[in-house]
Amino acid sequence: MKKLNKWEEMFVDMLDMIWFCLQKGKDEDGNVCYYLMDKQHANLADIQSEQFNSAEQIIDRLEVYEYDYIINDLEECALWENISIQYDTWEDILKYRSLMPNNQYGFDLVDMICNHSRDIDIEKVYNSITA
């Protein structure tokens, strides 16, 4: 099995952090697709019935969760450090990376979401978590 790259490893971590696991199945035409299973069994907005073909689609769909678990955390840490974060896009948040050295993993997650979703091979990720 191929080793996961940095972004694939972070994608796995992010799914775990926001309480989702990746499942593989087939769509109505028999094509391979992926599903998200909510570990908390909330299945908000019937997310478990949605089909995905890429990590990019999953990352886009999980925006609300990513905000709650990643962006909010960075904003809270900034408050504790008396740093005022102002941003129009999530990518703007990355300019605060050097001011918050204790939060590099959160910034790496934002970088993955904003700039590296296409660097994630969803099949490789699935195979690594089911191995």
C-alpha positions as CSV (number, residue, x, y, z in Angstrom):
1,M,0.0,0.0,0.0
2,K,1.2,3.5,-0.8
3,K,2.1,5.8,2.0
4,L,-0.2,8.7,2.5
5,N,1.1,12.2,1.7
6,K,0.9,15.0,4.3
7,W,-2.4,16.2,3.0
8,E,-4.0,12.8,3.0
9,E,-2.9,12.2,6.5
10,M,-4.4,15.5,7.6
11,F,-7.6,14.7,5.8
12,V,-7.9,11.5,7.8
13,D,-7.2,13.4,11.0
14,M,-9.8,16.1,10.1
15,L,-12.5,13.5,9.5
16,D,-11.7,11.9,12.8
17,M,-11.6,15.3,14.5
18,I,-15.1,16.2,13.3
19,W,-16.5,12.8,14.0
20,F,-16.9,11.3,10.6
21,C,-15.6,8.1,9.0
22,L,-15.3,7.4,5.3
23,Q,-17.2,4.6,3.7
24,K,-17.0,3.2,0.2
25,G,-20.0,2.1,-1.9
26,K,-21.6,2.2,-5.3
27,D,-24.0,4.7,-6.7
28,E,-27.2,3.7,-8.6
29,D,-25.2,3.2,-11.8
30,G,-22.7,0.9,-10.1
31,N,-19.9,3.4,-10.0
32,V,-17.6,3.6,-6.9
33,C,-18.4,6.5,-4.6
34,Y,-17.8,7.4,-1.0
35,Y,-20.1,8.3,1.9
36,L,-19.6,9.9,5.2
37,M,-20.8,8.2,8.3
38,D,-21.5,10.4,11.3
39,K,-19.9,8.8,14.4
40,Q,-22.2,10.8,16.6
41,H,-25.2,9.4,14.7
42,A,-26.7,12.9,14.2
43,N,-26.8,12.6,10.4
44,L,-27.6,16.3,10.1
45,A,-29.1,17.3,6.8
46,D,-29.1,13.6,5.9
47,I,-25.3,13.8,5.1
48,Q,-24.9,10.1,5.3
49,S,-27.0,9.7,2.1
50,E,-24.8,12.0,0.1
51,Q,-22.3,10.5,-2.4
52,F,-18.8,11.9,-3.0
53,N,-16.2,11.2,-5.7
54,S,-13.3,13.2,-4.3
55,A,-11.8,14.6,-1.1
56,E,-12.4,18.1,-2.6
57,Q,-16.2,17.4,-2.6
58,I,-16.1,16.1,0.9
59,I,-14.1,19.1,2.1
60,D,-16.6,21.5,0.5
61,R,-19.5,19.7,2.0
62,L,-18.0,19.7,5.5
63,E,-17.4,23.5,5.6
64,V,-19.7,24.1,8.6
65,Y,-18.0,21.4,10.6
66,E,-14.6,22.6,9.6
67,Y,-15.5,26.1,10.7
68,D,-16.8,24.8,14.1
69,Y,-13.8,22.6,14.8
70,I,-10.9,24.4,13.1
71,I,-11.6,28.0,12.5
72,N,-13.4,28.6,15.8
73,D,-10.5,27.0,17.6
74,L,-8.0,29.3,15.9
75,E,-10.2,32.4,16.6
76,E,-10.4,31.4,20.3
77,C,-6.6,30.8,20.5
78,A,-6.1,34.2,18.9
79,L,-8.3,35.8,21.6
80,W,-6.2,34.2,24.3
81,E,-3.1,35.6,22.7
82,N,-4.6,39.0,22.2
83,I,-4.5,38.7,18.5
84,S,-7.3,40.1,16.4
85,I,-8.0,37.9,13.4
86,Q,-9.7,39.6,10.5
87,Y,-10.4,37.7,7.4
88,D,-12.7,37.6,4.3
89,T,-11.7,34.1,3.3
90,W,-10.3,31.2,5.2
91,E,-7.1,31.6,3.1
92,D,-6.7,35.0,4.7
93,I,-6.3,33.3,8.1
94,L,-3.0,31.8,7.0
95,K,-1.3,35.2,7.3
96,Y,-1.6,34.9,11.1
97,R,0.4,31.7,11.1
98,S,3.7,33.4,12.3
99,L,1.8,35.2,15.1
100,M,0.5,32.0,16.6
101,P,3.4,29.5,16.7
102,N,1.5,27.1,19.1
103,N,-1.3,26.6,16.6
104,Q,0.6,25.4,13.5
105,Y,-1.5,22.2,13.0
106,G,-4.7,24.3,12.8
107,F,-3.1,26.5,10.2
108,D,-1.9,23.4,8.3
109,L,-5.5,22.1,8.3
110,V,-6.7,25.5,6.9
111,D,-4.0,25.2,4.3
112,M,-5.1,21.7,3.4
113,I,-8.7,22.9,3.1
114,C,-7.9,26.0,1.0
115,N,-5.0,24.8,-1.2
116,H,-4.5,21.1,-1.2
117,S,-7.8,19.2,-1.5
118,R,-6.8,18.1,-5.0
119,D,-3.6,16.5,-3.5
120,I,-5.7,14.0,-1.7
121,D,-6.3,10.6,-3.3
122,I,-9.6,9.5,-1.8
123,E,-9.1,5.8,-2.8
124,K,-5.7,5.8,-1.1
125,V,-7.1,7.4,2.0
126,Y,-10.0,4.8,2.1
127,N,-7.5,1.9,1.6
128,S,-5.3,3.2,4.4
129,I,-8.1,3.5,7.0
130,T,-9.6,0.1,6.2
131,A,-6.2,-1.8,6.1
